[in-house]
Amino acid sequence: MAEATAGHEDPISSRSRIIAAAARLTCADGWSRVTMARLAAEAGVSRQTVYNAVGSREDLAEAMVLSECAGFVFQIAEAFDEHPGDLLSAIRAAVERTLVLARGNELLRAVVSATHGADTELLPLLTTHSEALLGTVKVVVQDRVDRYEIDLEPERITAVIDLVVRAVLSHAMQPSATPGETAGEITWIVARLLRSPVRSDA
């Protein structure tokens, strides 16, 4: 399907529509069946527009995962904003909301369910090559955590944030309990780290 306003369409709008179309196709048929030609037809743009907007398939995959991440980031930020005076309550709410959202996320389920088949190209973006995803989330969490008074060195706080974000991602992919139970366990660990920090001279 050709673009109705070729040469005049907002590149940002085209990119967003292409990424959304990629997510729909991945959820429906798997990432391995998402071709640039099929994606162009689904998004209602030309193939050249697809390449101009997202680059390679690898670039598209990362953009799709990061775009999906936006919904999780919003929930995290909202949880912290609702508990401005209680860091532990904010963490618990953020973790639980994230895991609840993950359970109902079709794209995440499509990626995880493909781990037992051949369509595993997206999996590294959530595991071994998840730096972009983790970095995006950690920036938001760090910004919110910095608003609380915490008796801990900045580098220790950063380490705790890294630990929590990685733990939540792991549970989002392979849950071992309910979102509420997992949120409670992670919050308990954070509470112990904040109250009895392990200090070193290194």
Backbone hydrogen bonds, N-H to C=O, Kabsch-Sander energy under -0.5 kcal/mol:
donor,donor_aa,acceptor,acceptor_aa,energy
6,A,3,E,-0.8
8,H,5,T,-2.5
9,E,5,T,-1.0
14,S,10,D,-2.3
15,R,11,P,-2.6
16,S,12,I,-2.3
17,R,13,S,-2.2
18,I,14,S,-2.5
19,I,15,R,-2.5
20,A,16,S,-2.3
21,A,17,R,-2.2
22,A,18,I,-2.3
23,A,19,I,-2.0
24,R,20,A,-2.1
25,L,21,A,-2.5
26,T,22,A,-2.3
27,C,23,A,-2.4
28,A,24,R,-2.0
29,D,25,L,-3.1
30,G,25,L,-0.7
30,G,26,T,-1.6
33,R,30,G,-1.3
34,V,31,W,-2.0
35,T,33,R,-1.1
39,L,35,T,-2.7
40,A,36,M,-2.2
41,A,37,A,-1.9
42,E,38,R,-2.4
43,A,39,L,-2.5
44,G,40,A,-1.3
45,V,40,A,-2.3
50,V,46,S,-1.7
51,Y,47,R,-2.2
52,N,48,Q,-2.7
53,A,49,T,-2.4
54,V,50,V,-2.5
55,G,50,V,-0.6
55,G,51,Y,-1.7
60,L,56,S,-2.4
61,A,57,R,-2.7
62,E,58,E,-2.1
63,A,59,D,-2.4
64,M,60,L,-2.6
65,V,61,A,-2.2
66,L,62,E,-2.5
67,S,63,A,-2.3
68,E,64,M,-2.1
69,C,65,V,-1.6
70,A,66,L,-0.7
70,A,67,S,-0.9
71,G,68,E,-0.9
72,F,68,E,-0.7
73,V,69,C,-2.5
74,F,70,A,-2.2
75,Q,71,G,-1.6
76,I,72,F,-2.3
77,A,73,V,-2.7
78,E,74,F,-2.4
79,A,75,Q,-2.1
80,F,76,I,-2.0
81,D,77,A,-2.3
82,E,78,E,-1.6
83,H,80,F,-1.2
86,D,83,H,-1.1
90,A,86,D,-2.0
91,I,87,L,-2.6
92,R,88,L,-2.6
93,A,89,S,-2.4
94,A,90,A,-2.6
95,V,91,I,-2.7
96,E,92,R,-2.5
97,R,93,A,-2.5
98,T,94,A,-2.1
99,L,95,V,-2.3
100,V,96,E,-2.4
101,L,97,R,-2.5
102,A,98,T,-2.2
103,R,99,L,-1.8
104,G,100,V,-1.0
105,N,102,A,-1.2
106,E,104,G,-0.7
109,R,105,N,-2.1
110,A,106,E,-2.3
111,V,107,L,-2.2
112,V,108,L,-2.7
113,S,109,R,-2.9
114,A,110,A,-0.8
115,T,112,V,-1.6
116,H,113,S,-0.7
117,G,114,A,-1.8
120,T,118,A,-1.8
123,L,120,T,-0.6
125,L,122,L,-1.6
126,L,123,L,-2.3
127,T,123,L,-0.7
127,T,124,P,-0.7
129,H,124,P,-3.0
130,S,127,T,-1.2
134,L,130,S,-3.1
135,G,131,E,-2.9
136,T,132,A,-2.0
137,V,133,L,-1.9
138,K,134,L,-2.8
139,V,135,G,-1.9
140,V,136,T,-1.3
141,V,137,V,-2.5
142,Q,138,K,-2.9
143,D,139,V,-2.1
144,R,140,V,-1.9
145,V,141,V,-3.0
146,D,142,Q,-2.2
147,R,144,R,-1.4
148,Y,145,V,-2.1
150,I,148,Y,-0.8
152,L,150,I,-2.0
156,R,153,E,-0.8
157,I,153,E,-2.2
158,T,154,P,-2.4
159,A,155,E,-1.7
160,V,156,R,-2.3
161,I,157,I,-2.4
162,D,158,T,-2.2
163,L,159,A,-2.2
164,V,160,V,-2.6
165,V,161,I,-2.7
166,R,162,D,-2.2
167,A,163,L,-2.1
168,V,164,V,-2.7
169,L,165,V,-2.2
170,S,166,R,-2.1
171,H,167,A,-2.3
172,A,168,V,-2.3
173,M,169,L,-1.7
174,Q,170,S,-2.5
182,T,178,T,-2.6
183,A,179,P,-2.4
184,G,180,G,-2.0
185,E,181,E,-2.2
186,I,182,T,-2.6
187,T,183,A,-2.3
188,W,184,G,-2.0
189,I,185,E,-1.9
190,V,186,I,-2.3
191,A,187,T,-2.6
192,R,188,W,-1.9
193,L,189,I,-2.1
194,L,190,V,-2.4
195,R,191,A,-2.0
196,S,192,R,-2.3
199,R,197,P,-0.7
